[in-house]
Amino acid sequence: MTTMTMQKETPAEIQSKLALALDVDDLVAASRIARSMRPYFGVVKVGLELFSAAGPEAVGTFVDMGYEVFLDMKLHDIPNTVGKSARVLGSLGVSYLTMHAHGGVPMLQAGVEGLNEGARNAGLEEPIALGVTVLTSDADAPEHIVPMRLRVAMEGGCKGIVCAASDLADARSIGPRLVTVVPGIRPRGSAANDQARVATPREAVDAGASLLVIGRAVTAAEDPITAAEAIVAELTA
């Protein structure tokens, strides 16, 4: 008689907090990873590498799988260009879109307006514009930069920000209603790779993170399923 192992269902509130970073340049490979991780993650991050390789098809592919799509384009240009680009991206069905807060209030305002217009014209729900504060690979940013860029993001109309876990206290103080997206998530014992400011999943959630971006800690693991299950277990313990 064969005994089958039943996969434990991931609570919806945990799934909605986990974004799978698909930092590859092949949509077929990314789709394979996304299908295997669907029981654990509710969001996928499509970054410059995958979007450059596959374009808008990448967004549609993962929306069709039932994921929310976090499009990490980090837009940074003159307001007119960012606004028009965001309008196109908003029509694709993304749930989140990043823009550099360093671009300033007028640029962010143009991006937010374009993003919302694109979604509205396509009959879609309003996405969340995320202001990128400081990259988690930047260990040398002065202390005043993150609070300043948080305020710029809010004034620019962003409903959320991207920041390191160590900056969440500032985010809660300055913008308590902001959606906080935290990259640089590494389960205890994982390599930091090129991330300078990392945190474990539990540390980030306890500090107030809304969404955890997790990539190589799962996708490059010897056993990705086991790695994903360990993250879920840590957050449900």
Disulfide bonds with the S-S distance in Angstrom:
none
